[in-house]
């Protein structure tokens, strides 16, 4: 299966708002793990249910991988639930083509 052009990052509203005027978006995991966690579109709802079920302060960043300029590597989840895209660098704002609320979070 070919890697999709668009991947998605689940951001907390405060993190996104704090960085919205910066040239790139980053997370604590870039420093601690070396990458930013993302999901393919078909993984998005499962990721939200598993890690963010009770959160109502989320934003979904739709990322155009053709605009990133940093590596995206698909790595297996430790629990065997699939291969997830990891972004090995900050996400430039030009690569973020859409920011939306998760379904049910409107």
PDB file as gemmi writes it, atoms N, CA and C in Angstrom:
CRYST1    1.000    1.000    1.000  90.00  90.00  90.00 P 1                      
ATOM      1  N   UNK A   1       0.841  -1.176   0.000  1.00  0.00           N  
ATOM      2  CA  UNK A   1       0.000   0.000   0.000  1.00  0.00           C  
ATOM      3  C   UNK A   1       0.891   1.245   0.000  1.00  0.00           C  
ATOM      4  N   UNK A   2       0.561   2.182  -0.858  1.00  0.00           N  
ATOM      5  CA  UNK A   2       1.320   3.430  -0.936  1.00  0.00           C  
ATOM      6  C   UNK A   2       0.975   4.322   0.256  1.00  0.00           C  
ATOM      7  N   UNK A   3       1.942   5.085   0.688  1.00  0.00           N  
ATOM      8  CA  UNK A   3       1.709   6.020   1.789  1.00  0.00           C  
ATOM      9  C   UNK A   3       0.757   7.113   1.311  1.00  0.00           C  
ATOM     10  N   UNK A   4      -0.208   7.497   2.145  1.00  0.00           N  
ATOM     11  CA  UNK A   4      -1.158   8.539   1.740  1.00  0.00           C  
ATOM     12  C   UNK A   4      -0.494   9.911   1.714  1.00  0.00           C  
ATOM     13  N   UNK A   5      -1.027  10.790   0.893  1.00  0.00           N  
ATOM     14  CA  UNK A   5      -0.497  12.144   0.823  1.00  0.00           C  
ATOM     15  C   UNK A   5      -0.824  12.928   2.096  1.00  0.00           C  
ATOM     16  N   UNK A   6      -2.000  12.664   2.665  1.00  0.00           N  
ATOM     17  CA  UNK A   6      -2.430  13.410   3.848  1.00  0.00           C  
ATOM     18  C   UNK A   6      -2.403  12.512   5.083  1.00  0.00           C  
ATOM     19  N   UNK A   7      -1.841  13.044   6.160  1.00  0.00           N  
ATOM     20  CA  UNK A   7      -1.866  12.390   7.458  1.00  0.00           C  
ATOM     21  C   UNK A   7      -2.436  13.391   8.453  1.00  0.00           C  
ATOM     22  N   UNK A   8      -2.721  12.929   9.671  1.00  0.00           N  
ATOM     23  CA  UNK A   8      -3.435  13.757  10.629  1.00  0.00           C  
ATOM     24  C   UNK A   8      -2.764  13.711  11.995  1.00  0.00           C  
ATOM     25  N   UNK A   9      -2.713  14.877  12.625  1.00  0.00           N  
ATOM     26  CA  UNK A   9      -2.188  14.971  13.987  1.00  0.00           C  
ATOM     27  C   UNK A   9      -3.292  15.502  14.886  1.00  0.00           C  
ATOM     28  N   UNK A  10      -3.476  14.893  16.037  1.00  0.00           N  
ATOM     29  CA  UNK A  10      -4.457  15.333  17.019  1.00  0.00           C  
ATOM     30  C   UNK A  10      -3.749  16.255  17.998  1.00  0.00           C  
ATOM     31  N   UNK A  11      -4.181  17.499  18.008  1.00  0.00           N  
ATOM     32  CA  UNK A  11      -3.551  18.507  18.866  1.00  0.00           C  
ATOM     33  C   UNK A  11      -4.546  18.988  19.917  1.00  0.00           C  
ATOM     34  N   UNK A  12      -4.040  19.322  21.079  1.00  0.00           N  
ATOM     35  CA  UNK A  12      -4.859  19.977  22.087  1.00  0.00           C  
ATOM     36  C   UNK A  12      -5.021  21.439  21.681  1.00  0.00           C  
ATOM     37  N   UNK A  13      -6.206  21.975  21.900  1.00  0.00           N  
ATOM     38  CA  UNK A  13      -6.504  23.345  21.485  1.00  0.00           C  
ATOM     39  C   UNK A  13      -5.461  24.342  22.002  1.00  0.00           C  
ATOM     40  N   UNK A  14      -5.088  24.241  23.274  1.00  0.00           N  
ATOM     41  CA  UNK A  14      -4.128  25.189  23.854  1.00  0.00           C  
ATOM     42  C   UNK A  14      -2.765  25.110  23.168  1.00  0.00           C  
ATOM     43  N   UNK A  15      -2.298  23.891  22.857  1.00  0.00           N  
ATOM     44  CA  UNK A  15      -1.018  23.737  22.160  1.00  0.00           C  
ATOM     45  C   UNK A  15      -1.079  24.389  20.779  1.00  0.00           C  
ATOM     46  N   UNK A  16      -2.176  24.134  20.060  1.00  0.00           N  
ATOM     47  CA  UNK A  16      -2.333  24.717  18.727  1.00  0.00           C  
ATOM     48  C   UNK A  16      -2.416  26.245  18.821  1.00  0.00           C  
ATOM     49  N   UNK A  17      -3.231  26.766  19.726  1.00  0.00           N  
ATOM     50  CA  UNK A  17      -3.394  28.218  19.860  1.00  0.00           C  
ATOM     51  C   UNK A  17      -2.082  28.896  20.232  1.00  0.00           C  
ATOM     52  N   UNK A  18      -1.313  28.275  21.105  1.00  0.00           N  
ATOM     53  CA  UNK A  18      -0.040  28.850  21.544  1.00  0.00           C  
ATOM     54  C   UNK A  18       0.956  28.950  20.382  1.00  0.00           C  
ATOM     55  N   UNK A  19       0.840  28.059  19.410  1.00  0.00           N  
ATOM     56  CA  UNK A  19       1.811  28.019  18.309  1.00  0.00           C  
ATOM     57  C   UNK A  19       1.258  28.503  16.971  1.00  0.00           C  
ATOM     58  N   UNK A  20       0.013  28.972  16.944  1.00  0.00           N  
ATOM     59  CA  UNK A  20      -0.620  29.257  15.657  1.00  0.00           C  
ATOM     60  C   UNK A  20       0.086  30.346  14.850  1.00  0.00           C  
ATOM     61  N   UNK A  21       0.824  31.234  15.483  1.00  0.00           N  
ATOM     62  CA  UNK A  21       1.546  32.283  14.754  1.00  0.00           C  
ATOM     63  C   UNK A  21       3.011  31.932  14.488  1.00  0.00           C  
ATOM     64  N   UNK A  22       3.427  30.750  14.905  1.00  0.00           N  
ATOM     65  CA  UNK A  22       4.795  30.290  14.670  1.00  0.00           C  
ATOM     66  C   UNK A  22       4.904  29.712  13.253  1.00  0.00           C  
ATOM     67  N   UNK A  23       6.101  29.664  12.682  1.00  0.00           N  
ATOM     68  CA  UNK A  23       6.258  29.114  11.325  1.00  0.00           C  
ATOM     69  C   UNK A  23       6.096  27.595  11.256  1.00  0.00           C  
ATOM     70  N   UNK A  24       6.216  26.924  12.417  1.00  0.00           N  
ATOM     71  CA  UNK A  24       6.082  25.467  12.448  1.00  0.00           C  
ATOM     72  C   UNK A  24       5.420  25.054  13.751  1.00  0.00           C  
ATOM     73  N   UNK A  25       4.802  23.880  13.716  1.00  0.00           N  
ATOM     74  CA  UNK A  25       4.140  23.309  14.888  1.00  0.00           C  
ATOM     75  C   UNK A  25       4.991  22.150  15.404  1.00  0.00           C  
ATOM     76  N   UNK A  26       5.100  22.049  16.730  1.00  0.00           N  
ATOM     77  CA  UNK A  26       5.871  20.974  17.326  1.00  0.00           C  
ATOM     78  C   UNK A  26       5.153  20.457  18.565  1.00  0.00           C  
ATOM     79  N   UNK A  27       5.631  19.342  19.077  1.00  0.00           N  
ATOM     80  CA  UNK A  27       5.065  18.748  20.285  1.00  0.00           C  
ATOM     81  C   UNK A  27       6.192  18.334  21.223  1.00  0.00           C  
ATOM     82  N   UNK A  28       5.828  18.029  22.460  1.00  0.00           N  
ATOM     83  CA  UNK A  28       6.810  17.543  23.426  1.00  0.00           C  
ATOM     84  C   UNK A  28       7.438  16.231  22.971  1.00  0.00           C  
ATOM     85  N   UNK A  29       6.669  15.419  22.235  1.00  0.00           N  
ATOM     86  CA  UNK A  29       7.210  14.129  21.816  1.00  0.00           C  
ATOM     87  C   UNK A  29       8.340  14.272  20.797  1.00  0.00           C  
ATOM     88  N   UNK A  30       8.394  15.385  20.099  1.00  0.00           N  
ATOM     89  CA  UNK A  30       9.521  15.579  19.181  1.00  0.00           C  
ATOM     90  C   UNK A  30      10.822  15.627  19.979  1.00  0.00           C  
ATOM     91  N   UNK A  31      10.778  16.278  21.142  1.00  0.00           N  
ATOM     92  CA  UNK A  31      11.961  16.323  22.008  1.00  0.00           C  
ATOM     93  C   UNK A  31      12.193  15.008  22.737  1.00  0.00           C  
ATOM     94  N   UNK A  32      11.129  14.408  23.267  1.00  0.00           N  
ATOM     95  CA  UNK A  32      11.298  13.225  24.115  1.00  0.00           C  
ATOM     96  C   UNK A  32      11.435  11.920  23.326  1.00  0.00           C  
ATOM     97  N   UNK A  33      10.755  11.808  22.170  1.00  0.00           N  
ATOM     98  CA  UNK A  33      10.778  10.564  21.401  1.00  0.00           C  
ATOM     99  C   UNK A  33      11.433  10.717  20.027  1.00  0.00           C  
ATOM    100  N   UNK A  34      11.629  11.956  19.601  1.00  0.00           N  
ATOM    101  CA  UNK A  34      12.273  12.206  18.310  1.00  0.00           C  
ATOM    102  C   UNK A  34      11.325  12.334  17.142  1.00  0.00           C  
ATOM    103  N   UNK A  35      10.007  12.295  17.411  1.00  0.00           N  
ATOM    104  CA  UNK A  35       9.032  12.415  16.328  1.00  0.00           C  
ATOM    105  C   UNK A  35       7.700  12.921  16.863  1.00  0.00           C  
ATOM    106  N   UNK A  36       6.820  13.311  15.925  1.00  0.00           N  
ATOM    107  CA  UNK A  36       5.461  13.734  16.245  1.00  0.00           C  
ATOM    108  C   UNK A  36       4.515  12.630  15.797  1.00  0.00           C  
ATOM    109  N   UNK A  37       3.662  12.176  16.704  1.00  0.00           N  
ATOM    110  CA  UNK A  37       2.695  11.118  16.407  1.00  0.00           C  
ATOM    111  C   UNK A  37       1.624  11.623  15.450  1.00  0.00           C  
ATOM    112  N   UNK A  38       1.291  10.816  14.453  1.00  0.00           N  
ATOM    113  CA  UNK A  38       0.213  11.118  13.527  1.00  0.00           C  
ATOM    114  C   UNK A  38      -0.565   9.853  13.226  1.00  0.00           C  
ATOM    115  N   UNK A  39      -1.636  10.008  12.471  1.00  0.00           N  
ATOM    116  CA  UNK A  39      -2.476   8.882  12.068  1.00  0.00           C  
ATOM    117  C   UNK A  39      -2.839   9.034  10.599  1.00  0.00           C  
ATOM    118  N   UNK A  40      -3.096   7.894   9.963  1.00  0.00           N  
ATOM    119  CA  UNK A  40      -3.723   7.932   8.648  1.00  0.00           C  
ATOM    120  C   UNK A  40      -5.200   8.232   8.887  1.00  0.00           C  
ATOM    121  N   UNK A  41      -5.903   8.642   7.853  1.00  0.00           N  
ATOM    122  CA  UNK A  41      -7.309   9.016   8.014  1.00  0.00           C  
ATOM    123  C   UNK A  41      -8.137   7.882   8.613  1.00  0.00           C  
ATOM    124  N   UNK A  42      -7.914   6.660   8.154  1.00  0.00           N  
ATOM    125  CA  UNK A  42      -8.704   5.538   8.645  1.00  0.00           C  
ATOM    126  C   UNK A  42      -8.344   5.153  10.083  1.00  0.00           C  
ATOM    127  N   UNK A  43      -7.247   5.663  10.621  1.00  0.00           N  
ATOM    128  CA  UNK A  43      -6.842   5.386  12.004  1.00  0.00           C  
ATOM    129  C   UNK A  43      -7.312   6.463  12.976  1.00  0.00           C  
ATOM    130  N   UNK A  44      -7.751   7.571  12.451  1.00  0.00           N  
ATOM    131  CA  UNK A  44      -8.020   8.763  13.260  1.00  0.00           C  
ATOM    132  C   UNK A  44      -9.050   8.528  14.356  1.00  0.00           C  
ATOM    133  N   UNK A  45     -10.208   7.981  14.026  1.00  0.00           N  
ATOM    134  CA  UNK A  45     -11.242   7.772  15.040  1.00  0.00           C  
ATOM    135  C   UNK A  45     -10.772   6.814  16.127  1.00  0.00           C  
ATOM    136  N   UNK A  46     -10.083   5.751  15.754  1.00  0.00           N  
ATOM    137  CA  UNK A  46      -9.560   4.811  16.738  1.00  0.00           C  
ATOM    138  C   UNK A  46      -8.553   5.464  17.667  1.00  0.00           C  
ATOM    139  N   UNK A  47      -7.703   6.321  17.121  1.00  0.00           N  
ATOM    140  CA  UNK A  47      -6.715   7.033  17.938  1.00  0.00           C  
ATOM    141  C   UNK A  47      -7.408   7.957  18.926  1.00  0.00           C  
ATOM    142  N   UNK A  48      -8.429   8.671  18.455  1.00  0.00           N  
ATOM    143  CA  UNK A  48      -9.166   9.573  19.354  1.00  0.00           C  
ATOM    144  C   UNK A  48      -9.844   8.770  20.461  1.00  0.00           C  
ATOM    145  N   UNK A  49     -10.499   7.672  20.105  1.00  0.00           N  
ATOM    146  CA  UNK A  49     -11.185   6.855  21.110  1.00  0.00           C  
ATOM    147  C   UNK A  49     -10.222   6.260  22.125  1.00  0.00           C  
ATOM    148  N   UNK A  50      -9.045   5.874  21.659  1.00  0.00           N  
ATOM    149  CA  UNK A  50      -8.099   5.228  22.563  1.00  0.00           C  
ATOM    150  C   UNK A  50      -7.389   6.209  23.488  1.00  0.00           C  
ATOM    151  N   UNK A  51      -6.936   7.336  22.949  1.00  0.00           N  
ATOM    152  CA  UNK A  51      -6.072   8.232  23.717  1.00  0.00           C  
ATOM    153  C   UNK A  51      -6.729   9.535  24.166  1.00  0.00           C  
ATOM    154  N   UNK A  52      -7.845   9.922  23.522  1.00  0.00           N  
ATOM    155  CA  UNK A  52      -8.421  11.247  23.792  1.00  0.00           C  
ATOM    156  C   UNK A  52      -9.930  11.189  24.028  1.00  0.00           C  
ATOM    157  N   UNK A  53     -10.460  10.056  24.424  1.00  0.00           N  
ATOM    158  CA  UNK A  53     -11.905   9.817  24.477  1.00  0.00           C  
ATOM    159  C   UNK A  53     -12.677  10.896  25.240  1.00  0.00           C  
ATOM    160  N   UNK A  54     -12.189  11.336  26.352  1.00  0.00           N  
ATOM    161  CA  UNK A  54     -12.927  12.293  27.177  1.00  0.00           C  
ATOM    162  C   UNK A  54     -12.555  13.751  26.901  1.00  0.00           C  
ATOM    163  N   UNK A  55     -11.636  13.972  25.986  1.00  0.00           N  
ATOM    164  CA  UNK A  55     -11.185  15.341  25.704  1.00  0.00           C  
ATOM    165  C   UNK A  55     -12.162  16.052  24.779  1.00  0.00           C  
ATOM    166  N   UNK A  56     -12.408  17.308  25.048  1.00  0.00           N  
ATOM    167  CA  UNK A  56     -13.281  18.128  24.208  1.00  0.00           C  
ATOM    168  C   UNK A  56     -12.539  19.366  23.699  1.00  0.00           C  
ATOM    169  N   UNK A  57     -11.227  19.357  23.857  1.00  0.00           N  
ATOM    170  CA  UNK A  57     -10.424  20.527  23.480  1.00  0.00           C  
ATOM    171  C   UNK A  57      -9.431  20.172  22.378  1.00  0.00           C  
ATOM    172  N   UNK A  58      -9.872  19.370  21.412  1.00  0.00           N  
ATOM    173  CA  UNK A  58      -8.955  18.867  20.390  1.00  0.00           C  
ATOM    174  C   UNK A  58      -9.099  19.598  19.065  1.00  0.00           C  
ATOM    175  N   UNK A  59      -8.038  19.554  18.309  1.00  0.00           N  
ATOM    176  CA  UNK A  59      -8.023  20.033  16.931  1.00  0.00           C  
ATOM    177  C   UNK A  59      -7.353  18.946  16.103  1.00  0.00           C  
ATOM    178  N   UNK A  60      -7.851  18.746  14.901  1.00  0.00           N  
ATOM    179  CA  UNK A  60      -7.259  17.790  13.968  1.00  0.00           C  
ATOM    180  C   UNK A  60      -6.505  18.585  12.913  1.00  0.00           C  
ATOM    181  N   UNK A  61      -5.207  18.340  12.814  1.00  0.00           N  
ATOM    182  CA  UNK A  61      -4.383  19.001  11.808  1.00  0.00           C  
ATOM    183  C   UNK A  61      -4.240  18.062  10.613  1.00  0.00           C  
ATOM    184  N   UNK A  62      -4.709  18.497   9.466  1.00  0.00           N  
ATOM    185  CA  UNK A  62      -4.547  17.726   8.233  1.00  0.00           C  
ATOM    186  C   UNK A  62      -3.250  18.177   7.588  1.00  0.00           C  
ATOM    187  N   UNK A  63      -2.343  17.235   7.389  1.00  0.00           N  
ATOM    188  CA  UNK A  63      -0.973  17.544   6.961  1.00  0.00           C  
ATOM    189  C   UNK A  63      -0.721  16.981   5.573  1.00  0.00           C  
ATOM    190  N   UNK A  64      -0.249  17.835   4.689  1.00  0.00           N  
ATOM    191  CA  UNK A  64       0.139  17.435   3.338  1.00  0.00           C  
ATOM    192  C   UNK A  64       1.598  16.988   3.393  1.00  0.00           C  
ATOM    193  N   UNK A  65       1.831  15.689   3.289  1.00  0.00           N  
ATOM    194  CA  UNK A  65       3.191  15.171   3.422  1.00  0.00           C  
ATOM    195  C   UNK A  65       4.116  15.667   2.321  1.00  0.00           C  
ATOM    196  N   UNK A  66       3.564  16.073   1.174  1.00  0.00           N  
ATOM    197  CA  UNK A  66       4.386  16.598   0.084  1.00  0.00           C  
ATOM    198  C   UNK A  66       4.983  17.955   0.434  1.00  0.00           C  
ATOM    199  N   UNK A  67       4.430  18.613   1.448  1.00  0.00           N  
ATOM    200  CA  UNK A  67       4.897  19.946   1.847  1.00  0.00           C  
ATOM    201  C   UNK A  67       5.744  19.941   3.117  1.00  0.00           C  
ATOM    202  N   UNK A  68       5.940  18.787   3.713  1.00  0.00           N  
ATOM    203  CA  UNK A  68       6.600  18.722   5.021  1.00  0.00           C  
ATOM    204  C   UNK A  68       8.078  19.091   5.014  1.00  0.00           C  
ATOM    205  N   UNK A  69       8.846  18.468   4.176  1.00  0.00           N  
ATOM    206  CA  UNK A  69      10.278  18.730   4.168  1.00  0.00           C  
ATOM    207  C   UNK A  69      11.060  17.993   5.243  1.00  0.00           C  
ATOM    208  N   UNK A  70      10.405  17.131   6.002  1.00  0.00           N  
ATOM    209  CA  UNK A  70      11.061  16.276   6.995  1.00  0.00           C  
ATOM    210  C   UNK A  70      10.540  14.859   6.798  1.00  0.00           C  
ATOM    211  N   UNK A  71      11.281  13.851   7.246  1.00  0.00           N  
ATOM    212  CA  UNK A  71      10.859  12.472   7.009  1.00  0.00           C  
ATOM    213  C   UNK A  71       9.575  12.075   7.744  1.00  0.00           C  
ATOM    214  N   UNK A  72       8.788  11.256   7.073  1.00  0.00           N  
ATOM    215  CA  UNK A  72       7.637  10.584   7.674  1.00  0.00           C  
ATOM    216  C   UNK A  72       7.928   9.092   7.575  1.00  0.00           C  
ATOM    217  N   UNK A  73       7.978   8.438   8.716  1.00  0.00           N  
ATOM    218  CA  UNK A  73       8.284   7.011   8.750  1.00  0.00           C  
ATOM    219  C   UNK A  73       7.125   6.288   9.413  1.00  0.00           C  
ATOM    220  N   UNK A  74       6.665   5.232   8.759  1.00  0.00           N  
ATOM    221  CA  UNK A  74       5.581   4.421   9.314  1.00  0.00           C  
ATOM    222  C   UNK A  74       6.186   3.357  10.214  1.00  0.00           C  
ATOM    223  N   UNK A  75       5.737   3.356  11.467  1.00  0.00           N  
ATOM    224  CA  UNK A  75       6.276   2.425  12.447  1.00  0.00           C  
ATOM    225  C   UNK A  75       5.139   1.684  13.131  1.00  0.00           C  
ATOM    226  N   UNK A  76       5.404   0.440  13.480  1.00  0.00           N  
ATOM    227  CA  UNK A  76       4.399  -0.402  14.122  1.00  0.00           C  
ATOM    228  C   UNK A  76       4.122   0.082  15.536  1.00  0.00           C  
ATOM    229  N   UNK A  77       2.846   0.105  15.879  1.00  0.00           N  
ATOM    230  CA  UNK A  77       2.454   0.416  17.252  1.00  0.00           C  
ATOM    231  C   UNK A  77       2.861  -0.747  18.148  1.00  0.00           C  
ATOM    232  N   UNK A  78       3.248  -0.442  19.367  1.00  0.00           N  
ATOM    233  CA  UNK A  78       3.694  -1.478  20.300  1.00  0.00           C  
ATOM    234  C   UNK A  78       2.616  -2.521  20.580  1.00  0.00           C  
ATOM    235  N   UNK A  79       1.355  -2.126  20.483  1.00  0.00           N  
ATOM    236  CA  UNK A  79       0.267  -3.061  20.771  1.00  0.00           C  
ATOM    237  C   UNK A  79      -0.174  -3.860  19.544  1.00  0.00           C  
ATOM    238  N   UNK A  80       0.507  -3.674  18.429  1.00  0.00           N  
ATOM    239  CA  UNK A  80       0.189  -4.415  17.221  1.00  0.00           C  
ATOM    240  C   UNK A  80      -1.015  -3.893  16.457  1.00  0.00           C  
ATOM    241  N   UNK A  81      -1.472  -2.693  16.771  1.00  0.00           N  
ATOM    242  CA  UNK A  81      -2.677  -2.151  16.143  1.00  0.00           C  
ATOM    243  C   UNK A  81      -2.448  -1.568  14.753  1.00  0.00           C  
ATOM    244  N   UNK A  82      -1.230  -1.619  14.249  1.00  0.00           N  
ATOM    245  CA  UNK A  82      -0.982  -1.130  12.900  1.00  0.00           C  
ATOM    246  C   UNK A  82       0.265  -0.275  12.815  1.00  0.00           C  
ATOM    247  N   UNK A  83       0.480   0.234  11.620  1.00  0.00           N  
ATOM    248  CA  UNK A  83       1.613   1.119  11.355  1.00  0.00           C  
ATOM    249  C   UNK A  83       1.111   2.553  11.327  1.00  0.00           C  
ATOM    250  N   UNK A  84       1.775   3.408  12.095  1.00  0.00           N  
ATOM    251  CA  UNK A  84       1.360   4.798  12.206  1.00  0.00           C  
ATOM    252  C   UNK A  84       2.455   5.720  11.679  1.00  0.00           C  
ATOM    253  N   UNK A  85       2.051   6.831  11.042  1.00  0.00           N  
ATOM    254  CA  UNK A  85       3.043   7.786  10.545  1.00  0.00           C  
ATOM    255  C   UNK A  85       3.641   8.603  11.689  1.00  0.00           C  
ATOM    256  N   UNK A  86       4.952   8.675  11.697  1.00  0.00           N  
ATOM    257  CA  UNK A  86       5.679   9.506  12.650  1.00  0.00           C  
ATOM    258  C   UNK A  86       6.451  10.546  11.855  1.00  0.00           C  
ATOM    259  N   UNK A  87       6.299  11.811  12.247  1.00  0.00           N  
ATOM    260  CA  UNK A  87       6.953  12.925  11.569  1.00  0.00           C  
ATOM    261  C   UNK A  87       8.216  13.261  12.344  1.00  0.00           C  
ATOM    262  N   UNK A  88       9.355  13.132  11.685  1.00  0.00           N  
ATOM    263  CA  UNK A  88      10.653  13.336  12.328  1.00  0.00           C  
ATOM    264  C   UNK A  88      11.158  14.758  12.109  1.00  0.00           C  
ATOM    265  N   UNK A  89      10.429  15.701  12.692  1.00  0.00           N  
ATOM    266  CA  UNK A  89      10.775  17.113  12.622  1.00  0.00           C  
ATOM    267  C   UNK A  89       9.524  17.939  12.866  1.00  0.00           C  
ATOM    268  N   UNK A  90       9.708  19.238  12.995  1.00  0.00           N  
ATOM    269  CA  UNK A  90       8.565  20.129  13.185  1.00  0.00           C  
ATOM    270  C   UNK A  90       7.727  20.157  11.903  1.00  0.00           C  
ATOM    271  N   UNK A  91       6.444  20.404  12.072  1.00  0.00           N  
ATOM    272  CA  UNK A  91       5.509  20.442  10.946  1.00  0.00           C  
ATOM    273  C   UNK A  91       5.358  21.892  10.502  1.00  0.00           C  
ATOM    274  N   UNK A  92       5.846  22.195   9.323  1.00  0.00           N  
ATOM    275  CA  UNK A  92       5.740  23.567   8.829  1.00  0.00           C  
ATOM    276  C   UNK A  92       4.274  23.932   8.624  1.00  0.00           C  
ATOM    277  N   UNK A  93       3.942  25.170   8.875  1.00  0.00           N  
ATOM    278  CA  UNK A  93       2.551  25.606   8.737  1.00  0.00           C  
ATOM    279  C   UNK A  93       2.065  25.505   7.296  1.00  0.00           C  
ATOM    280  N   UNK A  94       2.968  25.596   6.332  1.00  0.00           N  
ATOM    281  CA  UNK A  94       2.546  25.435   4.938  1.00  0.00           C  
ATOM    282  C   UNK A  94       2.090  24.014   4.652  1.00  0.00           C  
ATOM    283  N   UNK A  95       2.509  23.046   5.458  1.00  0.00           N  
ATOM    284  CA  UNK A  95       2.089  21.658   5.282  1.00  0.00           C  
ATOM    285  C   UNK A  95       0.738  21.377   5.947  1.00  0.00           C  
ATOM    286  N   UNK A  96       0.297  22.253   6.837  1.00  0.00           N  
ATOM    287  CA  UNK A  96      -0.995  22.074   7.508  1.00  0.00           C  
ATOM    288  C   UNK A  96      -2.057  22.732   6.640  1.00  0.00           C  
ATOM    289  N   UNK A  97      -2.844  21.901   5.973  1.00  0.00           N  
ATOM    290  CA  UNK A  97      -3.803  22.419   4.994  1.00  0.00           C  
ATOM    291  C   UNK A  97      -5.195  22.625   5.574  1.00  0.00           C  
ATOM    292  N   UNK A  98      -5.440  22.080   6.763  1.00  0.00           N  
ATOM    293  CA  UNK A  98      -6.758  22.237   7.379  1.00  0.00           C  
ATOM    294  C   UNK A  98      -6.645  21.972   8.874  1.00  0.00           C  
ATOM    295  N   UNK A  99      -7.429  22.709   9.649  1.00  0.00           N  
ATOM    296  CA  UNK A  99      -7.538  22.494  11.091  1.00  0.00           C  
ATOM    297  C   UNK A  99      -9.023  22.410  11.396  1.00  0.00           C  
ATOM    298  N   UNK A 100      -9.432  21.290  11.993  1.00  0.00           N  
ATOM    299  CA  UNK A 100     -10.862  21.128  12.277  1.00  0.00           C  
ATOM    300  C   UNK A 100     -11.070  20.480  13.632  1.00  0.00           C  
ATOM    301  N   UNK A 101     -12.302  20.494  14.065  1.00  0.00           N  
ATOM    302  CA  UNK A 101     -12.711  19.818  15.293  1.00  0.00           C  
ATOM    303  C   UNK A 101     -13.006  18.370  14.969  1.00  0.00           C  
ATOM    304  N   UNK A 102     -12.729  17.453  15.886  1.00  0.00           N  
ATOM    305  CA  UNK A 102     -13.124  16.062  15.668  1.00  0.00           C  
ATOM    306  C   UNK A 102     -14.647  15.938  15.615  1.00  0.00           C  
ATOM    307  N   UNK A 103     -15.131  14.934  14.908  1.00  0.00           N  
ATOM    308  CA  UNK A 103     -16.580  14.689  14.873  1.00  0.00           C  
ATOM    309  C   UNK A 103     -17.082  14.499  16.297  1.00  0.00           C  
ATOM    310  N   UNK A 104     -18.203  15.137  16.597  1.00  0.00           N  
ATOM    311  CA  UNK A 104     -18.761  15.073  17.944  1.00  0.00           C  
ATOM    312  C   UNK A 104     -18.155  16.090  18.893  1.00  0.00           C  
ATOM    313  N   UNK A 105     -17.180  16.852  18.419  1.00  0.00           N  
ATOM    314  CA  UNK A 105     -16.497  17.861  19.240  1.00  0.00           C  
ATOM    315  C   UNK A 105     -16.913  19.269  18.849  1.00  0.00           C  
ATOM    316  N   UNK A 106     -17.834  19.371  17.910  1.00  0.00           N  
ATOM    317  CA  UNK A 106     -18.220  20.690  17.397  1.00  0.00           C  
ATOM    318  C   UNK A 106     -18.883  21.521  18.464  1.00  0.00           C  
TER     319      UNK A 106                                                      
END                                                                             
